Amino acid sequence: KNRALKSNAWLQRETSFGTWAPGPGLTTRFVFQVILVSSSLSDRDQSLFLSADEGATFQKQPIPFFVETLIFHPKEEDKVLAYTKESKLYVSSDLGKKWTLLQERVTKDHVFWSVSGVDADPDLVHVEAQDLGGDFRYITCPIHNCSEKMLTAPFAGPIDHGSLTVQDDYIFFKATSANRTKYYVSYRRNEFVLMKLPKYALPKDLQIISTDESQVFVAVQEWYQMDTYNLYQSDPRGVRYALVLQDVRSSRQAEESVLIDILEVRGVKGVFLANQKIDGKVMTLITYNKGRDWDYLRPPSMDMNGKPTNCKPPDCHLHLHLRWADNPYVSGTVHTKDTAPGLIMGAGNLGSQLVEYKEEMYITSDCGHTWRQVFEEEHHILYLDHGGVIVAIKDTSIPLKILKFSVDEGLTWSTHNFTSTSVFVDGLLSEPGDETLVMTVFGHISFRSDWELVKVDFRPSFSRQCSEEDYSSWELSNLQGDRCIMGQQRSFRKRKSTSWCIKGRSFTSALTSRVCECRDSDFLCDYGFERSPSSESNTNKCSANFWFNPLSPPDDCALGQTYTSSLGYRKVVSNLCEGGVDMQQSQVQLQCPLTPPRGLQVSIQGEAVAVRPGEDVLFVVRQEQGDVLTTKYQVDLGDGFKAMYVNLTLTGEPIRHRYESPGIYRVSVRAENTAGHDEAVLFVQVTPFERENLALYLEVVPVIGINQEVNLTAVLLPLNSNLTVFYWWIGHSLQPLLSLDNSVTTRFSDTGDVRVTVQAACGNSVLQDSRVLRVLDQFQVMPLQFSKELDAYNPNTPEWREDVGLVVTRLLSKETSVPQELLVTVVKPGLPTLADLYVLLPPPRPTRKRSLSSDKRLAAIQQVLNAQKISFLLRGGVRVLVALRDTGTGAEQLGGGGSYWAVVVLFVIGLFAAGAFILYNRKRPGRTVYAQMHNEKEQEMTSPVSHSEDAQGAVQGNHSGVVLSINSREMHSYLVS
């Protein structure tokens, strides 16, 4: 496997134990290739440094582009893709000597090599790229010929930027139109279909967790969640999903990436760890059967010093930090390995919940059944030789020269001086291959020095290869002692603690397995069903959700065909049990009945509601339920065109039409068969407008005091003179406030985080933005000003002001040691360029770092500002100084008084009130009326921006400035049909 590093310069030293004397039976090491990417800012030309002898010698290879990322072929070491800073994609088949341009306008981190065993062509690449029209597309092509003629678009329409994921048997992406996001999946390169969650999941976000063993785990942030996700498990095709765990903790990282606190334990299939957050309390859970059952981790009875922990369930458990580190050379917070089954090591604490500042190190060698404490502080961890050697280096801000290592799965630890000069350790990296005993320590001697790489070789410490006598066995069991897990009893081998030998390349961990009889616990709830509450006697029972009718035929059920009615259970994917209980054995084959059409929809392709005269319009007709083979469709396009169609929704072909005269046209579609009928209507505005690329930004002060009046302003860019309706969701309210003004004023009477969301409906565009406000009891505001040079570079856009504020916050935190999360810099609109610095109180909990008192923080900030230590550069080398602004009052103290906020809502006409009422009702998933109307419908996975077609119609009906300004008589004469 190849390795690529970016560095200006690096030093490498080697350290080893004793003298290396290859013993009998030891395998020969492979020679690995290394690529170094030049990143010196003084170099006008980019170069690669290629080594075929593990870095002993390098050959400089100039290249005509600047490398951002190298992507190596998973099987063929000489083939590599290069993503450039200009968003171009190049390919080389000789390890970087010659390069060919494959594609331009490519999305970073969304380029994938073919998957062995799934893609027919091993040289195929999957790419997300932008077309000439500005839309992003999913395309594929072979690396030897990626011309326009060889490009393939597996999905016809545009996709959302940055959403393409190719992983194992599956391909995922999302596509948003008319503010509705739909998630698609392709299994083993078949056609793309909508992913289906339970009907009322209404996802705001979706993250792929795992695609192992022909099954997908996804974490979904549902419409009511803020900092937690729900975990869902799919059928083998990745289409239908059932809930397996609620309220998994999440966090936002740099560049708004989301980290979900769930970890797939490598080495033992079906085992996951997750941190669940309920009522602010975070606790760690483990499952041995792919989420079917979850348990808390058992605490050790003794600590590392042999003293009793006095931690006993159910009041006290072991909890672990599961989030992965951003540093690519740090293995992560919890460490597992495919060839070291049962070995799990991570940082955490004992207690009633996970504590952020407490990071003791714990280890288990039997896959979570028993745990031991090994260190009192967090360490960098690396597994070598299939986990036969565990290396640990203390995670600290002081320089080190000592590492610790264990050859008996953490029972005992030895120390070794890996360098004569102490270094600040950044991370650890092993050579490719599970059997390696060579590692590299990444660090720096000082904060201004380049990387120093210290190579540590453990091979001289072992004189022989392990034999069968050096191993013992252990059997996997869950916390209840049950050894039948995932339908089989599994036995693994482990090296004896007294054996000092190398496992080597030929080592295999699996020893024996025996298939078990099937039991109730081997079955999950099927799609549309949920497990009974724990308070009921039979917690294994799966009952249908109120919205799901298991006897209802599927949407594509045609007269004369048959379908299977689910009893609510499905076998856990990859569960190998045989015989015994079969909770699916009574499934009944039913005949597809003749059903009336239901859920008929007509829309314009692209989800627009306004078109230009003479423009080609593609009408798309969809039908959610009902027989399509015997249904006739009467189409009236409102300008005299009428037609009758058959198989209209079956073929999926759009109806092409063109309106020549401006006006509002009533388009209707009536679907009818002998069982019943349904009708859909769409009002199309035909006007000589120009579609605009609008952007919406919510302008609001991020920190406010209790009962302090705050102005919420929606900035629509560019400024638009058309009638715009604004919908405001403030706090937890599900009912929007409507206004024609782009700002509202309110107050908040309680402390905490409050989310404010605004939607702007302008013409045929609906835009949305959201901000979280922090309502605090006390904080300080320090007024800031900038050098006058900044005004010349101030475009007065929200993004620019936000970036300047972030720069000032970061510089102040660095110079004063005040934590960055306690500082918020808000740059004000307009000229001259001014800003306010919000200094927040620290959270009321102990932290590992010392924090300055409130007065000392203010004094430190004033000191660095007065000393002109805070400055930043603009284009052309212009330096801007940041200073205190003289207001005559110094720092401002804000506090709270006491009255509830109120907003006067302007309802223009009764239609607005009705639309808001419909939207409010349809957003509440528990309403009986909604269930009665739609209990037959299976919900595709969509975003909660428009939860239903009725809600969407209510919003769209309020968009037309023409309708709002014309009375009923004028409206009647204006309608063409």
N, C-alpha and C positions, 0 to 999 in steps of 0.2 A: 504494500500500500504506500502511496506517495504521501509526502508531507510538504506543505507550503507555509512559509513564514514571511512576514513583512518586517524588515528591520533596516535601520541605517547601517549599523555595524553590530557585531556580536562577538563575544569571546566564549570559547568553549574549553573547559577543563574536565579531566576525567578522574574519577576516584573509584577504587575497588577494594575488595577485601582479600588479602593474602595473594597467593600466586595462582594464576589460572593454569590448571593442568587438566585437559579434557580426559574424562574417565571413559571407561568402556560403555558403549551403548548410547553416549550422548549424541544428540542430533546436531547436524551442521546448521549454522545460522544463515538465513538468507541475507543478501546485501540489499539494502533499501535505497531508493532514490530520493533526493531532496531537491526542492526548488526554493530558491530565495528570490523574493520580489524586491527590486530596488524601490526605495521610497524617499530618497534624498531630494529635498526641495530644490537643491542647487543643480540637480541633473536636468537638463532640458529634454533628454531622451530617456525613455524608460528602458530598463534592461531586466532580464532574468539571469540568475546564476544557477546553473544546472550541475548537479553532482550525481554520479552513478556509483559512488563509493562511500556513501553515508557522510558526506561532508569533508572527506580527506582532501579532495581537489574539486575545484569549480571551474566551469566554462561560462564565460559571459556571453549572453545572447541578446543583442539589441532587438527591441520590438517596436512597432510603429504606433503603439497605443499605451494608455496608462491603465494598469490592471487594478480593478476593484476587488474581484473575487476569482479564484481558481476553483473549478469543479472537476474532480477527477472521475474517470469512468470507473464504475464499481467492479469491473472484471478485468479490463485491459489497461495495464498501467501506463502505456504510452499515449493514451488518448485523454485529452484534457480540454475543458471549455474555459474560456476567459471572458468574464464580464468586465466591461470598461467603465470608466467614469462618464463616458458619453452615452451610456446605455446601449452599447453595441455588444454583440456576442460573437466571439471568434472561437475557432476550433483548431486543435493541433493533434496530429496522429503520430508525432515523433517526439513527444515529451517537450514541446515548446520550441523546437528549432524552426518550424515553419507554421504559419498561421493563415487561416482562411476566414473571411467574414461570413457569418451565417445569417444574422438578422440584426436589424436596427430597432430602436425604440422599445427595447426589452425591459420588462419590470425586474428590478433587482430582487434576488432571492426567490424568484419564481421560474427557475430553469431547472429541468430535471432530465437525467439520463433515463434510458429505457430500463424497465424492470425485467430481470431475467425470469423466464418462465411465463411471463404475461404478455410482453410486447414481442411480436414476431421478429422484428429487426433489432439486433443488439446495438446498432448505431443510431437508433432513433432518439431524438430529443423532443421533450415537451416544453413549450415556451408560452409565456404570457407576453404579448407584445401589443403595442398601440398601432392602429391602422392610420391611414392618411386622414380619415374623418375625425380622428380624436378618440374613437372607441377602443376599448381593450378587447383583445380576442385571444382565444385559446387555439394555438396552432401546433402542428407537429411536422417534422421533416427529418430525413436522413442527413447525417453530417457530410457525406460525400457529395450531396447535391441538394442544396436548400434554396433553389431558385423558386420563383413564383409558381412555376408549373408543378413543382414537387411539393408545394405546401399543401397541407391538409387541415381543414377546420372541422374537428369532430363535433363542435357545437356551432350552430348557424348564427346565433345572435351574439351581441356583446356581453361581456362579463364585467363584474366589478373589479376595479383596480386592486391588485395585490391579493386576490382571492384564490388563485389556482394552486392546488396542492395535488401532487402525484405521490402516492404512498402505497407500496405493496400492490394489492389487487385493485385498488380504488383510485379514482380521480374525483376531486371535489372542486367546486367553485360556487360562487353566489352571483346572482344577477338581480339588479334593482331597476325597476321601472315604475314611474308614478309613485315614488316613495314606498314601494313594496319590494322587500327583499325576499328572494326565493333561493333556497339552497338545493344544489343538484349533486348527484352522485352517479358515477359509472362503475359498474362491477366487471372486472376482467375485460375492460375496453368495449363493453356493450353500450347501447344507447344511454343517454343521460335521462334520468328520471328525478322527480322531486323527492327529496327526503321527507319522510313523514314522522312528525312527533305527535304525541297526544294533542288533541284538538286545541286545548287551551294553554299550551306552552308559550306561544306567541314570543319567539326568541328575539332578544335585542342583540345578542352576539352568540357565536358558536365557535368552539375550538375543538380541533381533532386531537384526541388524547392517545388513541392506540388503534392500529389496524391489524393486530396480530391474529393469526389463525382464523382467517375468513370471518372476521367480525370487527365492527367499528364501535369504539367508545368515543362519545362526544360529550363535552361540557357545554351546557346551554345556560346563558344568562337570560332568564325569563323576564317578562314585562314588569314584574314587581320587585325584582332583585337589584341590589346596588353593588355589593362587594362579595357576592356568592354566586355560584353556578350549580346547576343540577346535573347529575351524571346520568347519561342514557346509554343503553346498549342496543345494538342493532341485530337484525337477522343477518344471515350470511351475505346477502346482496347489499347490505348497508342502506336499505330503504326504510324499513319500519323500526321504530325505536320505542323501548320501554324503559321506564324510570328504575334506576337501581340505587341511587343515593342522592339525597337532597342537601342543599346548602354547603357545598364544598367551597372553602375560602379561596378568594382570588385577590390579586394585587396588580396594580399598574406599574410598569417599569419604564425605563428609558424608551423614548420614541413611541410611547403609548402602547407598547406590547403588553399582552396580558399573560400573567403566570397563574396557572391553576394548581392548587395544592393537592395534586394527586400524582402518584408515582407507580409505574408498572415495575414490579420486582423482577429483575432479570434472573434467569436460571431456573425458575419454577413457574411454569405456565399457569395462569389463572389467579396469581397473587398480586394484589394492589394495596397500596397504602394511600390514605386520604385524610386530609384535615378538614373536619366539619366545623362550621361556625354557626352557632345558634345562640341568640340573645347576647352576642358579643363574646361568647365563650368558645375557644378553639380547642378541639380534642382530636387525637389521632385514632383512626380506625384501620383495621386490616380485614381483607377478604381473601379466602382461599379458593373460591369458586366463582370468579369473575363477577363479583358484585351481588350474587344471590343472597349472601349472608355477610354481615359485618360485625366485628367485635373490637373492643378497646384493647390496647396493648397491655400485657401483664407487666407489672413493675418487678424489678429484681428485689429480693429480700435483703441483700447486703450491698453496700456500696463498694467502691474500689479499694477502700481501706479495711474492709471486713466488718464494718459497723452496720447495725440494722438500719434500714431505710425508713421503717415505720410507715411505709406506703402500702395500703391495702385497699383493694376494690371493695365496694363500688365508688368510694370517695376519692380514691387516688389511683392514677394510672401513669404509664409512660407515654410521653408525647414527643414527637419529632418534628424538626423543621424540614419540610419537603421541597421548598422552592429551590430551583436550580440557579447556580451562579451565572452571571453574565460573562465572566472571564472564560474563554474557550479552553484555557489550560488548567482550569480547576474542575475536577470531576463532578462536583455538585455537593449539595448538603447531605444527601443520603446516597450511599454507595452500594451498588449491586453489580453483579457480573454474570454473563450467560454461562461461563464455564466454572463458576463458583457458586453452585446452587445452595441456597440456605444461608449464605453469608450476607448479612446486611449490617451496615455501620452508618451511624448518623449522629447528629447533634440534637439535643433536646433537654427535657427536664422531667422530673417526677412531680406530680401534683394533681390538682383538680382540673387544670387546663394548661395549654401551652403558654409559656412565658417568653416574650421576645428577647429579653436581655440575658436569658439563662441558656447556655449552650454547652452542657456537658456532653461527653461522647459515650455512646452506648453501642454494643455489638451483640449480634445473635448469629450462631452458626447452625441453627436448626429452623430457619425460616420464620422467626418471630415467635416461636413457642416459649423460649426462655431468653432472657436478656442479661447482659453484664455491663457495668460501668467500667470504662477503661481510662478515661481522662476527665479532668475537671474543667477543661477549656476546649474550645473548638480547635480542630486540627485539619490541615489539608491531608487527604487520604488518597492512596494509590494502591491498587491490587496488582501484583506481579505473579507470574507462574500460576495462572488459574486460581489466584487467591492464596497460593502457598506461602507467599511473602506479602505482608501488609506493611506499607510504609506510611508513616505519619510525621508531619512537620507542623509545629504549632502555628496557628493562624493568629498572628500578632503584628503590631505596627513597629516592633523593634527588630533590628537585624539579628540573624541566627546563623549558627554554623553546625548545629546538631540536628540529626534526624533520629527517629525511633523506628524500629522495625520488629515485626513479630512473625514467627514461622509456625505458630500453633494456634492460629485463629484468634489472636488477641488475649490468650491466657497469660503470656509473659511477653515482656518488651525489652529489647536491647537498644543501645544508643550507638551512634557512629558520627564522627566529625566528617561531614561531606565536603568541607572546604576549610582552608586555613584562615580565610578572611570572612568575617560575618557579612551576610547579605540580607537585604529585604526580599523575602520570598513572595513572588507573585503567583506561583502555581507549579504544578507537577505534570509531567507528560511522560507516558511510557512509549517505548518503541512499538510499532505495529506488531500484532500477534499476541494471542492470549498467553503463550508460553514464555514470553520475554522476561528476562531478569535484569534488563537495562532500562534505566529511567533518566530523565533530565529534570533538573531543578531550574526554573526560570526565576531570575531575580535581578536586583540592581544594588550596587554598593552604596550609591547615594541617589537622591531624588533627581539629580541632574545627569546622571550617568546613563549609558546605554544598557541594554540587556546584557546580563552575564548568564551563560548556560553552563551548568555543572552537570556532567554526565556521571551517573553513579552505576557501577556494574557489580551486581550481587553474585555473578557466576562463580568467582573464585571461592566463595564460601561453601559451595556444594561440590563434593567430589564424585557423586555418583547419581545415576538415574534410579528413580523409585521402582521397586518391584511389587508384585502382588502382596507380599508379606508386609509392606509398608502402609497398607490401607486397611481401614475398617469401614463399616457401613452404618447408615442411620436411615430411619424411615420417616417420611413426611407425615405430619398430622396437624390438624387444626387445634385451636385452643381448647376445644372440648375433648381432645384426644381421639377424635375420629380419624382413621387412616384411609378411609375411602373418600378421596378428594378428586373431583372431576371424573368420577366413575372408575377410578383405579387406585390401587395401592402402589406407591412408588418408593423405591429404595435407592439411595445414592451412596457413592463411596467418598471417603475423606481420608486424607493422610493422617496417620497416627502422630500424636504430639511428640513422641519420642524419636520419630524418624527425621533425619536431616538429609533430604534428597530432593532431586528435581522431578517434578511431575512431567514436564516436557511436552513436546508437540503432540504426542500420541495419546495424551491423557483424555479419558472420557469420564464424566461424572456419573452418568446414569448407570445403575447396576441392574435392577430388576423392576418389573411392573406386573401387576395382576389385575385383571378386569373385575369390577364389582357388579353386583346386581343393582338395578336401578331402584331408587327410592324417591320419595316426595321431594327431597332436597335437591335432586338432580334436575328439577324443572323450574323454569322461570314463568312469570306472568307474560302472556302473549300481548301483542299490540292491542290497545283498547281496554286492557284489564289492569287491575292493581291489586297488590297484596292486601289482605284484611288487616285492620289496625291491630296492634299488639295486645290491646285490651280484650279482644275477642278470643274465644276458646281455640279456634282453629286458625292459626296465623299463617298456615300454608295455603289457605284458600284464596284463589284469584277471582275477583268479581269484576264484571263489566262496569266501565265508567258510565255515568249517567248519559253522556252524549253518544255512546257507542252501542249499536245494535248488532250483536254477533250473527244474527240470522239474516241481516241485510246483505244482498248480493253486492259484489264489488262493482265499481263504477264501469268497468269494461265488460261486464257480464252480458252476453248476447243471448237472445232467445234461442233455445235449443242446446246451449252449452250447460255444463254443470260447474258447481263451485263447492268448496269445502267450508263448512261452518266450524269455527274454532270454539273449543270448550274453555279457552282461557289459559292454556298452558303450552309451553314449548320447551323442548330439551335445551339445556345450556349448550351453546355452540362449543364444539371440541370435547364435550363430555363423552367418555367412552363406555359408560355403563351398558350392560346388556341384561335382558330379561327383567324379572322382578316387576315393579310397578311401571305401568305405561299410562300416564295421565293424558295421552293424546289418542288412545286406542278407540275411543267412541266417537271420533269425528265422523260427521255425516256428510255424504255427498248429496247436494240439493240441485234441482233443476233451476236454471235461470228463468225467472218469470218475465212476463211482459210488463214492464214498468213504465209509468209516464215520465216524460222529460222533467227534470228538476235542476235548478241552479243554472238556468240559461243566462249567458252573458254575451254581450256584444261590445267590442272595443276597437279602437284604432291601433294598429301595430305600432309599438312604441309608447302606448298609453297616453298619447296626446288627446286633447279635447278641442283643439283649434287647429285649422289648416288654412292654407292660402288658396285663393281661387286658381283653378287650373292645375293644382298639385295632385299627383297620384296619391290616393288614399287606400290603404289596405285594411279592410274590416275583418276582424277575427271573431268567429263565433265559437264559444265553448259551452259545453254542457257537463255539469258535474255528475248527474245521475240520470238513469233512464235508458231504455233501449234506443239504439241509434239506427239499427238496420231497418226498422219499420216506421221510422219517424220522418215526416216531411217538414220542411222549413220554409215558411213564407217570409220573404225579405222585402222590406219597403225602405228605400234609402231617402225618402222625403222629397225628392225633386222630380218625381214621376217615374223613377225606375222601380219596377217591381218584378220579382222572380220567385220561382219555386225550386227548392233544392232537395235532393236526397243524399244521405251519407255525408252531410255537410261537416258535422263535427268529427266524423270518423276519419275523413281524409286529412283534415286540418288545413286545407288549402284556404287562403284568405280570399276575400271578395275585393277585386280591384275596381275603384271608381274614381271619378273626377268631377268636382263641383266647379262650374264656370262662374256663377254669380255669388256675390257676398250675401250673407244672411245666416239665420239659425235654422238648421234642418233637423227634423225629428226622424231618427232612424229607428226602425222597429223590426224585431225578428220574432216570429211565432213558430214554436215547435209543437207538433201535434201527432199523436198516434191514437189507436183505439182505447188506450188506457187513460189518456188525459192529455193536457197541453201545458205549456209555459210560454211566457213572453218576456222579452228584454227590450229596453228602450234606451237610446243614447241621443242627447242633443249635441250636434256638431256645430261649432261656430266657424263660419267661413268668412274670413276677413283678411285684407291685405296687410297683415302684420309681419314683423320681422322677429323671429325667435331670438331671445336674448340669453346670453350666458350669465345668469344672475348668481350672486352669492349672498348668503345671509350670515350676519355675525351678531351675536348677543353681547351688547356692551353693558357691563355691570361691574361695580366694585366688588372684588372677590371676598372682602372681609368687611363686616358691618357689625354694629353694636345692637344689643337688644332694644327694640322699639325705636330704633333709628330709622328715619325715613330714607328709603333707597329707591332710586330710579332705575327701572329696567328698560333698556332701549334696544330695539332691533334695528340694526343698520343693514339696509339692502343695497348691495353694490353690484353694478353702478346704480346711481340714484334713478328711481323709476317713477314717472308721473302717473302711471296707471293706478286704478283703484286696487288697493291691497288690503286683504283681510288678515288680521293677526290673531292667532290662537295661542293662548298662554296657559301652560300647566305649571303651577307653583306648588312646590312641596309635594305632598302625597295625594293631592287632589286629582281625581280621575276625570273631573268635569272641566273642560277648558273655559277660560274667559275669552270673549271675543271683543275685538276693538278694531276701529279703522285707523286709530292712531298707532304709531310705531313705538310708543312708550307707555308704561304704566308705573304708578308709584305705590309702594306698599311698605309695611313694617312687619317685623317678626318678633314674637314675644318669648320665644324659647331659644336656648343655645343649641348648637349642633350644625350639621351640614344640611343645606337645603338645596335641592336641585330645581332650577328654573329652565323650562323648555319653551321655545317659541317656534311656531310655524307661520310662515308667510305665504299666503295664497295670492299669486299675482298672475293674471291671465291664465295660461295653461300650466304654470309652474307652481309647485309646492316645495318650499325649502324649509329646513329645520336646523336649529342650533340649540345647544344646551350648555349650561354652566352650573357649577356647584358653588354656592355661597357659604361661607363660614360665618355663622352668627355667634359672636363671642360676648362675654360679659365685660371683659377688660382687655385692652391692648393699647399700644402707643402708635401714633402716626408721626413720622418725621418728614417734613416737606423737603423735596430735593429739586435741584436745578442743574442744568447742563451748560457747557460752554456754548456760546452763540453759534459756533460752527455747525452744531448739530441741526439747527433749524433748516439749513440749506439742503440737508439730506432727509428731511422728514416728509414722507409722502402722505402722512395722515391716514394710514390704513391700519386696521386693527392688528393684522399680523406683524407689521413692523413694530408697533408699540409693544406688543407682547414679547418680541425678541429682545428689544432694548431692556425691558424690565427683567427678563431672565438673566441677561448679561450682568446687570447691576447687582442683582441678588447673589449671583454666583461669586462675583468679585468681593462683595462685602463679607460673605460667609468665609471665604478663603483668608481674608486679611484679619478678621476679628475672631475667628473660631466659633462664631455663633452658628449653630446648626442651620443649614439652608432651609429646612422645613419651617423654621420660626421666622423667616423673612419673606415678605411679599412686596415686590416693587410694581407699582401700577403707574404706567405712563399715561398722562391725560391727553385727550384729543386736542387738536388745534395748536396754534403757535402763540407765544414761544413755547418750546417743549419743556414741560414740567412733569414732575412725578411725585408720588407719595410713597414712602416706605412704611410698611406695616410691620411692627415688631410684636410678635405674638408671645404669649406665655407658654412655657414648656408644658407638656402633658403631665398630669399628676401621677406619675409612676416613676420608679427608680430606673435609671439607665446606666449603661456601663461607662459612658463618657461624662466627665464633669461638665456642668453647664454653669454659665455665669448667671449671677442674679440679674433681676430686671434693670436695676440702676447701672450695674457694671456693663450690661450689654449696650445700653444707650450711650454710656461714656465711651466704650470702645468704638462704637460706630461713629460718634462725633469726632473722636480723635483721628481716625483714619481719613475721614472726609476733610477735616480741617488741614490735615497734613498732605492733602492732594494725592493720596495713594490709590484712589479709585479712578481709573481712566480706561478707555478702550479706543481701538482704532476703527476708523471708517475707511472707505475706499480712498485710494490716493495717499494713504499714510496720515490722514487727518486724525489727530488725537483729541478725544473729547474728555474733559474732566467732569466729574460728578461732585457736587458740593451741596451743603445745606442751604435751603432757601430761607431767607429771613422773613418771617411772618409777624414778628413782634411778640409771639406767645410761646415759642419753643415747641417742645413736643406736646401733642394734643392727647388728652386722656379722654377716652370714650367709655361710657357705661350705658346701662339700660334703665328705662323708666317703665311705664306700664299701661299700654292699651293694645288691644288686638288690631292688626292691620286690616284695612278695608280698601277695596278697589271698586270704583264705579265702572260698571260694564255697559258699553253702548251697544244695544241691540238695534240694528238698522231697520229690520223688518221682522215679521213673525217667523219667516223662514229660518232666520238665524237661530231663534230660540228652539224651533223644532229640530234643526240640524244638530244643535248642541245636545238636546235631550236624547236624540237617537244615538249619537256618538257615545254619550255617557252610559246609556243602557247597554249598548253592544260591547262596551269594554269590560263589563262585569261578568266574569265567566259563569257565575252561579245562577243567573236569572233563568227562571223556569220557562218563560216565553221563548227565549232564544233556544233553549234545549228542545222544546216541542217543535219548533219550526225546522231545526237543523239536525235532529238526532240521527239522521241517516248519513250525514256527510262525514267523510274522512278528511281530516285537515292536513293540507300540505304545509311544510315548514316555511313560514313567512315571518317577516319582521312585524312588530306591533304598531308601525306607523299608521296603517289602516287595517284594523283587525277584521273587517268584513267588507263585503261589497256594498252593503247598505251604508256603512260608515263612510266608505270612500265616495259613494254617490252623494251623501249629505255634504261632504266637504266640497266636492266638485260643483255641486249645485250652487254654491255661494261664491263662485269665482268670477262670474261674469259681471263686469262693470256695466254692461249694457242692460242686463236684466234688472239690476238694482236701480237704474235711473229711468226706467220706462214704466208707465202705469199699465193697468191690465188691458185697456182698449188698444193702446199702442203695441203692447206685446202681441195681442191677437193678430193685428195686421202685419206685424213684423215677421211672425212665423210663416215660413213658406208652406209648411205642411204640418 
